Amino acid sequence: MRIAITGSSGFVGTAATADLGAAGHDVVRLVRSAATTPDTAHWDPATGALEAGSFGAVDAVVHLAGENVAGGRWTAARKHAIAESRGPATARLCRALAALPRRPRVLIAASAIGIHGDRGDEELDERSAPGTGFLAEVARAWESGTADASEAGIRVVNLRIGMVLDPRGGALRRMLPPFRLGLGGRLGDGRQWVGWITLADLLVAMRFVLERDDLAGPVLAVAPEPVTNRAFTAALAHALHRPAFLPVPAFALRLAFGEMADALLLASQRVRPRRLLDAGFRFAEPDLDAALRSMLR
């Protein structure tokens, strides 16, 4: 397929671009700057302007662009940037796709498990109602932004991605320095559930949903067995052969990160990927202990 991708310079986007190319697809990167190479096309998320000429034979779009939610303390300006880069920017992109003379057949639009809010020990899947809070509201707008694409006959998959694990980027890369020094520990009481997936499994899941015409709407991209933060901490410390006896109290997290602490670090989402499992998807790395040992070997 000829596939256009947004967010190609990010942690997941860089890996997805390489993976789709290695799988034999022709990948066009949608970039904010002027297109200067044959594999790029201009897209302005602020206005929706799209270099439509490059889309003559695009079969699919993978939409991963969005402001990093963990990139800094949530000031009012930062929250606005996070929200604007998701719902409104996605809506502009989907209006542009719907207006193309030859529309792509499928759009994979990133979303996040944060749509479920803080749900304690409640077991969640794609049938569960959205939760409350800033991230839940952002994710709802993010998914609603794809409406024009769906109405235009494009198959839309809202891929609700959990914490992506790979030592080269994302949350795990930030955790490794203190844990390697033996300074890691649980966050708060450690009882909050973490929905996680290895980068390798996420990339395969993306290709899986690209090819499955029967999958549309919300699809959870998480490993089949969520773990508590306490269990995650123990598994990471064990994989590194280090102790993990320095917990970070919830009040200290709130002092350091403000609202972001409760929404991103202390919130609990016990999510299970029902739709991927029902469709026959097989995770290469479903067990956290084994996955971390393999990554950090």
N, C-alpha and C positions, 0 to 999 in steps of 0.2 A: 504494500500500500504506500501511497504518498501521504505522509502525516505531518501536519503542522503542530508545533509545540510552543506554548508560552512558558515563561519561567525557566528557560533552558539554561540559565547561568546559575541557578540555585543548586542546593545540595541534591535534592531529588531530581531536578530537571536536568542537570549535567549527566547524571547516571542514566536517566531515562533516554536522553538523546543518544548516548553511546550504545545503550542496549537495543533500542529500536533499529539503529543503523546496523548493528552487528547481526540482528535477526533478518536483515535483508530489505528493510523498509527504506524508502527515500524520505529523509526527514528535512523539513523546512522549519527553521527557528524564527519565531515571530519576535522581533526586537524593537525596542523603543527608539533606537537611533536609526539613521538612514541605512537601508539595506546596501551592503557593499560587496556581498559575495552571493554566488548562485544559491547557496543553501539558507539564505536569510530573506525575510520580508518584513516590511515596516508595519508595526501595530502600535497605536497610541492608546493606552488604557484610559487616559483622562478624557479623550474625546470620542473614542471608538473608531477613529480613522484606521482603515485597513487597506493594505496594498493588494487590492483584489486581483490584480493581474497574475500574481503568483499562485492563485487558488484555482487555476483552471482545471487541475486534475487532482486536487486534494481529496482523499477518501476519508480522512479522519482528522480530528483535532484533539490534542491532549492539552488541557488548560491547567497549568500548575502555578501561574503567577499569583503573587500575593505578598503583602508586607509581612516580615518575620514577626510573629506574635511574641517571641521571646527575645527580641532584639534590644530591649531596654525597658525601663520603668514606664508604666502606662500613664503618661500625662494625657491631658485632654487632647492635645495635638496628635499624640501617638495613637490614641484610640480612634481618632477620626481617620488617620492614615490607614490603620488596619481595616476598619470598616469599609472605607472608600475603595480600597484595593481588591475587595472581594465582591460584595453584592453589586454595587453600581458598575464596576469595571467588567464583571462577568456579564451583566445585562447588556452593556454596550457591545461587547464582543459577540454575544448571541444575536443581537439585532443585525450586526454586520454579516454574520454567517447566514442568517435567514434571508438576507437580501442578495446573496450571491446568485448568479445565473445557474451555477452548478454547485449545489450544496454538498457538504461532506455527509457521509452516511451516518457517522457516529461522532459524538463528542464525549470524551471522558473529562469531566470537570471535577477538580479536586474539591473536597470538603474535609470535614474533620470530625472526630468522635466528640469534640467539644460541643456539638449540637445537642448532646444529651444532658449537658449541665452536670451538676454534682448530685449523683444518685445513690451514694452509699453502697450497700451490698445488693441492690436491685440488679437482677440479670437482664441485660439489654440486647436487643438485636434490631434489625431494620424495621421491625413492626412497632417498636417502642416509640412513644410520643417524644417530641423534642423537650428539652428541659428549659431552664430559665438562666438568666445571667448574660453578661456581655458576650462571651464567646458563643453561647447558644444562639443569641439573637443575630450575631454576625454570620454564623453558619447557616441559619435559616434563610437569611437574605442572600447568601452565597448560592444556595441551592435554588431559591426562587428566581434568581437571576438568569437561570437557563430556560425559563418558560418560553421565550420567543423561539429558541432552537427546537424545542419539543413540538411547538405548534406548527413549525415549518416542516415537520416530518423527519427531523434529525433524531436518531436514537441517542438519548442522553443518559449517561451513567454518572451519578453523583458519588464519587469514590470517597467514602468517609475514612480518612487515613488516621491511624493511631501514631504512637511514638515510633519513629523509624530508627532502627538500630544499625549503625555501621561506625566503626572507629574513625573513619575519615571525615565524618561530619555529623551535624545534628546534635541531639542531646547527649548521646554517648561520648562523643568527642569532648564535650565540656566536662563530663563526669570523670573521665579517665585520669587527669592529673591528680586531683585530691585522692582518689581511690588508690592510685599507684603508690602514693605516699602513706597509705594506711590511715587517711584522714576522712574517709567516707562514712556515711551513716544514713539512717532513714530520715525522711522528711516528716516533721510532725510526729504523729503517733504511728505512722507507717501503715495504717489500716486501709488507706485509699487504694482502689484498684487501678491498675495501669493496663491499658490496651496497647499492645506493642506489635511490631512486625519487623523482620529483618529487611534491609534494603533489597537484598536478593529476591526474597519472596514478593515484595511489593512490585518489583519490576516484572516478574513473571505474571503476577495478578493483573497488571495493566495490560499486558499482551493477551491474557486470557479473556478479559472483558471486551477488548477490541474485537476479538474474533467470535464472540458469542452473541448472536443476534437476539437471543431470548432474554438477555440481561439489560434492564433499563431501570432508571430510578436509583434510589439509595442502595449502595453496596458497601458493607463494612470491610475495610482492608486492615485487618488485625489478625494476629495469630489466634488459633482456636482456644487457647488457654490463657486468659488474662491472669495476672499475678498482683499481689498487693505490693505496695512500695517497699514494705519490710522484706518480702521475699525477693524482690528485684535487687535490693541492696545486698542481701546475703549472697545471691547468685553472682553478682558482679565481683564482690570481694573474693569469693571462692575462686572464680575464674582467674583472678589476678594473684591468688595466693597471698592475700593481705587481710588484715582484720578490718572490721567496719563497726567501730564502737563509738563514733562521734555523731550522734543524732543532732539534727538541726531543729530546735523547737519551732512550733508554728508561729509564736510571737516574733521570733527572730526573722523568720521568712517574711512576715508581714511588714516588719520594720524595714527590711532591705528592699522588698519588691512591691509593697503596697498591695493594691487590688489584684495584681497579677499572681501573687502568691496563692490566694484562695482559688482563683480560676484555673490556674495552670499547674501548680505544684501540689496543691492539697485536695483538689477536686477528685472525685472517685467515679470512674466509668467502667463497669464490669461488662464489657461488650464481647459478643461472640459473632463471628462472620457467618450467619446462617445461610445467606444467599450464595456465597462462594462455595460453602460445603455442599449445599443442596445441588449446585451445578456440577459437582464432581471435581472441584479444584483441590489439588493436593499440595499441602505446604511442605517444602523441603526442610524447613527448620521450625517445627511447631513447638519445640521444647526450649524454654529459655536457657536453662543450664547448658544444654548441648550447643545452642546457638552462640552463646557468649564464649564458651570454650573454643569453638571453631574460629570465631572472629579474632580472638585475642591470643591465639596459639603462638 
